[in-house]
Amino acid sequence: MKRREFITLLSGAVAWPLAASAQQPMPLIGVLSGGSPVSFASLEAPFRSGLGEAGFVEGKNLGFEYRWAQGQFDRLPDLALDLVRRGPAVIATNTLPAALAAKAATTAIPIVFVIGEDPVKLGLVSSLNRPNANITGITNFMNVLGAKRLELASEFVSNAERLALLVNDKNPNAETDTADLRTAADLLGRKMVVLTASTETEIEAAFPDATQQNVGALFVNIDPFFFGRRDQLTTLAARYHIPTIYPLREFVMAGGLMSYGASFTDAWRQAGSYAGKILKGVKPIDLPVLQPAKIELVVNLKTARALGLTLPPTLLARADEVIE
């Protein structure tokens, strides 16, 4: 073989694996949500932060593919199947219906969920310590905190006989959450009025309805649609002078009166960290379902004063954060 031919062949042999490596597609993270881009906006940064801790950055060594149900939860099975066809390396799900849809769509692609319910009780995983072969995640047990929120509200509206619950009737969780809170209200000797809203217009109508029914306080149920409409909800609560308690601190930061629950921001950072570990080869079954280390009580004193409420010192003393 001539020297020139040998050098040409050697150069091609060196360049080929480099070219092949450059052409390999980046792993894809699929995000399946029962909500919308608006409701997920404040959660995306901590999710990406968790992935970044594992060394994964969009555009550098990672891509994203999103599917949004926009509150139309019956669309989730088809959206999940469509996402599976894209062949993501990991699917991250937001809301229990999304997690169940992803589980039904694939037994091969790893799934990381963030939900507020008990995943064992609802059949999402077989156990918290050793979840299913392709699914794990984070639960904040938000739905079981409803009774505690009711107790907290009873401290500052002790004379109220009627309380209201705002739920998204399109969310499959609404029926169970409503039944649980009715039971809690019965134990405290209170009547629970249920208001439903799945559109902005219905949210607008819920507050005058609550006023007409003379409720002493309103509870906003955990729901991605409500999370995305927190500015509207807190504005209406102030306009109609209805003491309102929320599941997440983001509502209080937007002007709401009080929240009691775990941090979904922390949950999504942990979800990003889990997704990163899976991308590095860890199996979902070896990643136990995480639970919140802390439940936060957040109170907005400025809002309380605007509503003419005097919050008990004992309640303020228990608050993890008081906004002046």
Buried (B, 14 or more C-beta within 10 A) or exposed (E): EEEEEEEEEEEEEEEEEEEEEEEEEBBBBBBBBBBBEBBBEBBBEBBBBBBBEBEBEEEEEBBBBBBBBBBEBEBBBEBBBBBBEEEBBBBBBBBBBBBBBBBEBBEEBBBBBBBBBBBBEBEBBBEBEBBBEBBBBBBBBBBBBBBBBBEBBBEBBEEBEBBBBBBBBBBBBBEEBBEBBBEBBEEEEBBBBBBBBBEEEBBEBBBEBBBEEEBBBBBBBBBBBBBBBBEBBBBBBBEBEBBBBBBBBBBBBBBBBBBBBBBBBBBBBBBBBBBBBBBEEBEBBEBEBBEBEEBBBBBBBEBBEEBEBEBEEEBEEEBEEBBE
